Amino acid sequence: MYRVTIRFYEELNDFLPPERRKRDFEFEFSGRRSIKDLIESLGVPHVEIDLILVNGESVGFDRIVADGDRISVYPVFETLDIGNVTRLRPDPLRDPRFVLDVHLRKLARHLRLLGFDVDWLPDRDDDALAEIAERDGRILLSRDRQLMMRKIVARGLYVRNTDPEKQVEEVLDRLHLRDACRPFTRCVECNGLMEPLDTDASGFDAAAAIPPGVLAWCREYYRCAECGRVYWKGSHYDKLKKRVEGMLNGG
């Protein structure tokens, strides 16, 4: 049998039962284990972690746990410089490119509305999501804790909230992304980039793409470079603008 003393810090405590939160606790186990296996056996996904100290020394996920070790586990750092210790991910988690699981459709649309690059499709399984996150270097967002524990997933965030607008606030706050928001620069339907549209350009059939009533008064249009959807600043724009302001202001 092995016995270690372990403590989790800040939001990592969300994954623990109340009696283990924000305190040192002892844990016993049998057999040889890596630090990653030990941590995830306690319910904490490795993608949420950016620093592990064992007996005061920073270590990687592959470090084998020894009897008597004292382990401190810290979440993703956004403001603290830990450049001289062992970072557990190759790139900063704040690179705002995401892939979302099938249950987070509304969150995907909200993040696109704020200008983030969000890969979401309604028919992907866990294998596909993990592969995309690894292949494209995207941050995987999910409420599936087991998915977040897959070894192939290096960058991810377990979404705590169930309300879509609160989910947006959670992602923005935990990754410090409010300054990175660029509202109305992406298509909420397909994630393509928006570009100004010249309705008088040769080959563009304005009458077929835009309702006659809108053509009569509106002079400013945008089109998605991927799917070709046309957008304009009508009454729906005012409603979306208020929604964006609410998300950026935290409520």
C-alpha positions in Angstrom: 0.0 0.0 0.0 1.0 3.6 -0.7 -0.1 6.6 1.3 0.2 10.2 0.0 -0.9 13.6 1.2 -2.6 15.6 -1.5 -4.2 19.0 -1.9 -6.1 20.6 -4.8 -6.3 24.4 -5.3 -9.0 26.9 -6.5 -11.6 25.6 -9.0 -10.1 22.1 -9.0 -12.0 21.6 -5.7 -15.2 21.6 -7.7 -14.5 18.0 -8.6 -14.0 16.8 -5.0 -16.5 15.8 -2.3 -16.9 18.5 0.3 -14.8 16.8 2.9 -11.7 17.0 0.6 -12.0 20.5 -0.6 -9.4 23.2 0.2 -7.5 21.0 2.6 -4.8 18.4 2.8 -6.1 14.9 2.8 -4.5 11.5 2.9 -5.1 8.9 0.2 -4.1 5.3 0.1 -3.8 3.0 -2.9 -2.1 -0.2 -4.0 0.0 -0.8 -7.1 2.3 1.5 -9.1 0.7 4.7 -10.4 1.6 7.8 -12.4 0.6 11.2 -11.0 -1.9 11.6 -13.8 -3.6 8.3 -13.0 -3.8 9.1 -9.3 -5.3 12.6 -9.9 -7.9 11.3 -12.3 -8.9 8.5 -10.0 -9.9 11.2 -7.6 -12.2 12.7 -10.3 -10.1 15.7 -11.5 -9.6 15.8 -15.3 -5.9 16.4 -16.3 -6.8 19.1 -18.8 -7.8 21.4 -15.9 -4.3 21.2 -14.4 -1.3 23.4 -15.2 1.1 22.7 -12.3 1.8 19.8 -10.0 4.3 19.9 -7.1 5.5 16.7 -5.5 7.5 17.4 -2.3 7.9 21.0 -3.5 9.3 20.1 -7.0 7.4 20.6 -10.2 6.7 17.3 -12.1 5.1 16.0 -15.2 2.0 13.8 -15.5 4.3 10.7 -16.0 6.0 11.0 -12.6 5.5 7.8 -10.6 4.1 8.4 -7.2 6.1 7.2 -4.2 4.9 6.3 -0.7 4.9 9.4 1.5 4.8 11.9 -1.3 3.2 15.3 -0.6 1.3 16.5 -3.7 -0.1 19.9 -4.6 -2.2 20.3 -7.7 -2.9 23.7 -9.3 -5.4 24.8 -12.0 -4.6 26.7 -15.3 -2.7 29.8 -14.5 -3.8 33.0 -16.2 -1.9 35.8 -14.4 0.9 34.0 -12.5 4.2 33.5 -14.2 5.2 29.9 -13.8 7.7 29.9 -16.6 10.5 28.3 -14.6 8.6 25.2 -13.6 7.2 22.2 -15.5 4.2 23.4 -17.5 1.8 20.5 -18.3 0.6 21.7 -21.7 2.6 22.9 -24.7 0.6 26.1 -25.4 -1.3 28.6 -23.3 -4.9 27.6 -22.8 -6.0 31.1 -23.7 -5.5 30.6 -27.4 -9.2 31.1 -28.2 -10.0 28.3 -30.6 -12.5 25.8 -29.4 -14.2 22.5 -30.2 -17.4 21.8 -28.4 -19.3 18.6 -27.8 -22.8 18.0 -29.2 -24.6 19.1 -26.1 -23.2 22.6 -26.1 -24.9 24.0 -29.3 -26.1 27.2 -27.7 -22.7 27.9 -26.1 -21.1 27.4 -29.5 -23.5 30.0 -31.1 -22.8 32.4 -28.2 -19.1 32.1 -28.6 -19.3 32.6 -32.3 -21.4 35.6 -31.8 -18.5 37.0 -29.7 -16.1 36.3 -32.5 -14.4 33.1 -31.4 -13.4 30.3 -33.7 -15.7 27.5 -32.6 -15.8 24.0 -34.3 -19.2 22.4 -33.5 -21.3 19.8 -35.4 -24.3 17.9 -34.1 -23.2 14.4 -34.9 -19.7 13.9 -33.4 -18.9 11.2 -30.9 -16.2 11.4 -28.2 -13.5 9.8 -30.3 -14.0 12.5 -33.0 -14.0 15.4 -30.5 -10.8 14.2 -28.8 -9.1 13.7 -32.2 -10.0 17.2 -33.4 -8.9 18.8 -30.1 -5.5 17.1 -30.5 -5.1 17.5 -34.2 -6.1 21.2 -34.4 -4.8 22.4 -31.0 -8.3 23.4 -30.0 -9.6 23.8 -26.4 -12.2 21.1 -25.9 -15.3 22.3 -24.0 -17.6 19.7 -22.5 -19.7 18.7 -19.5 -18.5 15.1 -19.9 -15.8 14.5 -17.3 -14.7 11.2 -18.7 -14.1 12.7 -22.1 -11.9 15.4 -20.5 -9.8 12.6 -18.9 -8.7 11.1 -22.2 -5.0 11.1 -22.6 -5.1 12.5 -26.1 -6.9 15.6 -24.9 -4.2 18.1 -23.9 -6.2 21.3 -23.8 -9.7 21.5 -22.4 -12.2 22.9 -19.9 -14.9 21.1 -18.0 -18.0 23.5 -18.2 -19.6 23.7 -14.8 -22.8 25.7 -15.6 -25.8 24.3 -17.4 -27.3 27.7 -18.5 -25.8 28.7 -21.9 -25.3 32.4 -21.0 -23.7 31.5 -17.7 -21.5 29.0 -19.6 -20.3 31.9 -21.8 -19.4 34.0 -18.7 -17.6 31.0 -17.2 -15.5 30.4 -20.2 -14.6 34.2 -20.6 -13.8 34.5 -16.9 -11.8 31.4 -16.4 -9.7 31.9 -19.5 -9.6 35.7 -19.2 -10.9 36.2 -22.7 -13.1 39.3 -22.5 -10.5 41.4 -24.2 -10.2 38.8 -27.0 -13.9 39.1 -28.0 -14.7 40.5 -31.5 -18.5 40.5 -31.7 -20.2 40.0 -35.1 -17.1 38.9 -36.9 -18.1 35.3 -37.4 -21.2 33.5 -38.7 -23.1 31.9 -35.8 -24.3 29.2 -38.2 -21.1 27.9 -39.7 -18.2 29.7 -37.9 -17.1 31.4 -41.1 -15.6 34.9 -41.1 -17.8 37.8 -42.0 -16.9 40.3 -44.8 -18.5 43.5 -46.1 -20.9 42.9 -48.9 -21.3 45.1 -52.0 -24.9 44.4 -53.1 -24.1 46.1 -56.5 -21.2 43.8 -57.2 -21.4 41.9 -60.5 -22.8 38.5 -60.1 -24.6 39.1 -56.8 -28.4 38.7 -56.9 -29.4 41.1 -54.1 -33.2 40.5 -54.7 -32.8 36.8 -54.2 -30.7 37.1 -51.0 -32.3 40.0 -49.3 -36.0 40.7 -48.6 -37.3 43.6 -50.7 -38.4 45.5 -47.6 -34.9 45.4 -46.3 -33.3 46.5 -49.6 -35.5 49.6 -49.5 -33.8 51.1 -46.5 -30.6 49.2 -45.6 -27.3 50.1 -47.2 -24.9 48.1 -45.0 -24.6 44.3 -45.4 -22.2 41.5 -44.5 -21.8 38.0 -45.9 -20.2 34.9 -44.4 -17.2 33.9 -46.5 -17.9 30.2 -45.9 -21.7 29.6 -46.3 -22.7 32.9 -48.0 -25.4 33.9 -45.5 -26.1 37.6 -45.6 -26.5 39.7 -42.5 -27.7 43.3 -41.9 -28.3 45.5 -38.9 -32.1 45.2 -38.5 -34.2 44.9 -35.4 -32.6 41.5 -34.7 -29.2 43.2 -34.6 -30.3 45.5 -31.7 -31.5 42.4 -29.8 -28.2 40.6 -30.4 -26.2 43.7 -29.5 -28.0 43.8 -26.1 -27.3 40.1 -25.6 -23.6 40.6 -26.4 -23.4 43.6 -24.0 -24.9 41.5 -21.3 -22.4 38.6 -21.8 -19.4 41.0 -21.8 -20.6 42.8 -18.7 -21.2 39.6 -16.8 -25.0 39.6 -16.7 
